């Protein structure tokens, strides 16, 4: 197997799974998206075609058809047996991820590397169910993947050192930049980003400033391209709440989710994907 994976499997047909597939397709890989739900697989295929056509419109891709021809959609994990790399991008549920990763490991070859797109869960905990944790690491992509320049390469306690360097090369080939972080709650990006977002939510909850003005303060004062509350809407309020609860449990009260976040999630105001969060979409 060459250093760059020519055959990539993506577990999960959601937004992140489609984005990761898109990135590897643009780099020349053959990609299979696997999701047990036929509906999710169909939706993933539609979304992927849309993102590829958008890349053509933006001039990043001359023709979407070759990428489409290198894409396979499946509901069967058995179709991952010939992959060089499998990236898991399923919901942030530790036990679910452990179960799926354990199952996938029994199906792939000894040369295949395994990665998780988790944004906050411990790589050591995810690897606890694996026979070969040295072949496993975190590849934390950011939403939206096509537009994001960053990938966190998260090193587990038993990840082989050579794999970390190989993964940095993968990220370079994808046209993105890698930051390497050790396995710790929230890694670097989620820990910092969520802390800022939670404080922004508290300011709105306390009436310090409006949603728009809190975001504008960070955009104009600190040159953030997108404010923390709009970013939360893009990521998903339910996703942010899950990460905050995990960080609260592992790092303490400074990550306590504010009530405004809990209330919005309870009402189904999940951000861009539901049409309403801190903003109307």
C-alpha positions in Angstrom: 0.0 0.0 0.0 1.3 3.5 -0.9 1.4 6.1 1.8 -1.7 7.8 0.4 -4.8 5.6 0.5 -6.2 4.9 -2.9 -9.1 2.9 -1.5 -10.9 4.7 1.3 -14.0 3.7 3.3 -16.1 6.2 5.1 -18.5 5.0 7.8 -21.5 7.1 8.1 -23.6 8.9 5.5 -24.2 12.1 7.4 -22.8 15.6 6.7 -19.3 14.8 7.9 -19.1 11.4 6.2 -20.1 13.1 2.9 -17.5 15.8 3.4 -14.7 13.4 4.2 -15.6 11.4 1.1 -15.5 14.5 -1.0 -12.1 15.4 0.3 -10.6 12.0 -0.6 -12.3 11.9 -4.0 -10.8 15.3 -5.0 -7.4 13.8 -4.0 -7.9 10.9 -6.4 -9.1 8.1 -4.0 -11.8 5.5 -4.7 -14.3 6.0 -1.9 -17.1 3.9 -0.5 -19.6 5.4 1.9 -21.2 2.7 4.2 -24.2 3.4 6.3 -26.7 0.7 7.5 -29.6 2.9 6.6 -30.7 2.7 2.9 -32.3 6.2 3.3 -29.0 7.7 4.7 -27.0 6.1 1.9 -29.3 7.5 -0.8 -29.2 11.0 0.9 -25.4 10.7 1.1 -25.2 10.0 -2.6 -27.3 13.0 -3.5 -25.4 15.3 -1.2 -22.1 14.1 -2.5 -23.1 14.8 -6.1 -24.2 18.3 -5.1 -20.9 19.0 -3.3 -18.9 17.7 -6.3 -20.8 19.9 -8.7 -20.3 22.9 -6.4 -16.5 22.2 -6.5 -16.8 22.4 -10.3 -18.6 25.7 -10.1 -15.9 27.1 -7.7 -13.1 26.0 -10.1 -11.7 23.4 -7.7 -12.6 20.5 -10.0 -12.7 20.4 -13.8 -15.3 17.6 -14.1 -17.3 15.9 -11.4 -18.0 12.7 -13.4 -14.7 10.9 -12.7 -15.2 11.5 -8.9 -18.7 10.2 -9.2 -17.4 7.1 -11.0 -15.0 6.5 -8.2 -17.7 6.5 -5.5 -19.6 3.5 -4.2 -22.5 3.5 -1.8 -23.3 0.6 0.5 -25.2 -0.6 3.5 -22.8 -3.6 4.1 -19.7 -3.4 6.3 -18.3 -6.4 4.4 -17.7 -4.0 1.4 -14.8 -2.5 3.4 -12.5 -5.5 3.1 -10.3 -4.1 0.4 -9.8 -0.6 1.9 -6.4 1.0 2.7 -8.0 3.4 5.2 -11.4 3.5 6.9 -12.6 6.7 8.6 -15.5 6.4 11.0 -17.9 9.3 11.0 -20.9 8.1 12.9 -22.7 9.9 15.9 -20.7 10.9 19.0 -21.7 7.9 21.1 -18.8 6.1 22.7 -20.4 2.6 22.9 -21.8 2.8 19.4 -18.4 3.8 18.0 -16.6 1.1 19.9 -19.0 -1.5 18.6 -18.7 -0.4 15.0 -14.9 0.0 15.1 -14.5 -3.5 16.6 -16.7 -4.9 13.9 -14.9 -3.1 11.1 -11.5 -4.2 12.4 -12.4 -7.9 11.9 -13.2 -7.2 8.3 -10.2 -5.1 7.1 -6.7 -6.3 6.2 -3.7 -6.0 8.4 -2.4 -3.2 6.1 -5.6 -1.1 6.5 -5.5 1.9 8.9 -8.5 2.9 10.9 -9.4 6.4 12.0 -12.2 8.2 13.8 -13.6 11.6 13.0 -14.6 12.1 16.7 -14.5 15.7 17.8 -14.1 15.1 21.5 -14.2 11.4 22.5 -11.0 9.8 23.8 -9.0 7.9 21.2 -7.8 5.6 24.0 -11.4 4.8 24.9 -12.3 4.2 21.3 -9.3 1.9 20.8 -10.1 -0.1 23.9 -12.2 -2.5 21.8 -9.5 -3.0 19.1 -7.0 -5.8 18.7 -4.5 -3.4 17.0 -4.8 0.1 18.5 -1.4 0.9 17.0 -3.1 1.2 13.6 -5.8 3.6 14.9 -5.8 7.4 15.4 -8.1 10.4 15.2 -8.7 12.4 12.0 -10.9 15.2 13.1 -12.2 17.1 10.0 -14.2 20.3 10.3 -17.6 21.2 9.0 -18.0 22.1 6.1 -15.1 19.8 5.1 -14.7 21.1 1.5 -14.1 24.7 2.8 -12.2 23.9 5.9 -8.4 24.0 5.8 -7.8 22.1 9.1 -7.6 18.5 10.2 -6.6 17.5 13.7 -4.5 14.4 13.8 -5.1 12.9 17.2 -2.6 10.6 18.7 -3.7 7.8 20.9 -1.4 6.3 23.6 -0.7 3.3 21.4 -0.8 4.9 18.0 2.4 4.0 16.1 4.6 7.0 15.6 5.0 6.3 11.9 1.3 6.4 11.3 1.2 9.9 12.7 3.7 11.0 10.1 1.8 9.1 7.4 -1.4 10.8 8.4 0.2 14.2 8.2 1.1 13.4 4.6 -2.5 12.4 3.9 -3.8 15.7 5.1 -1.2 17.6 3.0 -2.4 15.6 -0.1 -6.0 16.6 0.7 -4.9 20.2 0.4 -5.4 20.9 4.1 -3.2 21.6 7.1 -2.6 19.2 10.0 -2.2 20.0 13.7 -1.0 17.0 15.8 -2.5 16.8 19.3 -2.3 14.2 22.0 -5.4 12.4 23.2 -7.1 14.7 25.7 -10.7 15.8 26.3 -11.8 17.9 23.4 -8.3 17.8 21.8 -7.3 21.4 20.9 -10.0 22.7 18.6 -13.2 21.5 20.4 -11.9 22.4 23.8 -11.1 26.0 22.7 -14.0 26.4 20.3 -16.6 25.0 22.7 -15.4 27.1 25.6 -15.7 30.3 23.6 -19.2 29.3 22.3 -20.5 28.4 25.8 -19.4 31.8 27.1 -21.0 33.5 24.1 -24.3 31.7 25.0 -24.0 32.8 28.6 -23.7 36.4 27.5 -26.8 36.1 25.4 -28.6 34.3 28.3 -27.6 37.1 30.7 -28.7 39.9 28.3 -25.1 41.2 27.9 -25.5 41.6 24.1 -27.6 40.2 21.3 -26.6 37.1 19.3 -25.7 39.2 16.4 -23.6 41.6 18.4 -21.7 38.9 20.3 -20.8 37.3 16.9 -19.9 40.7 15.4 -17.6 41.4 18.3 -15.5 38.3 17.6 -15.6 38.8 13.8 -14.5 42.4 13.8 -12.5 42.6 17.0 -10.6 39.3 16.7 -10.9 38.7 13.0 -12.9 35.4 13.4 -14.4 34.7 10.0 -17.6 33.4 11.7 -18.8 34.2 15.2 -19.1 31.5 17.8 -22.9 31.4 17.8 -23.2 31.2 14.0 -20.5 28.5 14.1 -22.6 26.7 16.7 -25.6 26.8 14.3 -23.5 25.3 11.5 -22.0 22.6 13.7 -25.4 21.8 15.3 -26.6 22.7 18.8 -27.1 19.1 19.7 -23.5 18.3 18.7 -22.2 21.2 20.7 -24.3 20.1 23.7 -22.9 16.6 23.5 -19.4 17.8 23.4 -20.0 20.2 26.2 -21.4 17.5 28.4 -18.4 15.3 27.7 -16.0 18.1 28.6 -18.0 19.0 31.7 -17.7 15.4 32.9 -14.0 15.2 32.1 -12.7 18.8 32.7 -15.0 20.3 35.2 -17.6 23.1 35.7 -16.0 25.6 33.3 -17.7 23.5 30.5 -21.2 23.4 32.2 -23.7 23.8 29.3 -25.8 26.9 29.8 -29.5 26.6 30.1 -30.2 28.4 26.8 -28.4 25.7 24.9 -30.3 22.9 26.7 -33.6 24.7 26.1 -33.0 25.2 22.4 -31.9 21.5 21.9 -35.0 20.4 23.8 -37.2 22.5 21.4 -35.5 21.0 18.4 -33.7 24.2 17.5 -30.6 22.5 16.4 -29.2 25.2 14.0 -28.8 25.2 10.3 -29.9 21.6 9.8 -33.3 22.3 11.5 -33.8 25.8 10.1 -33.5 27.5 13.5 -30.9 27.8 16.2 -29.4 31.1 17.4 -30.3 32.3 13.9 -33.1 31.6 11.5 -31.8 29.8 8.4 
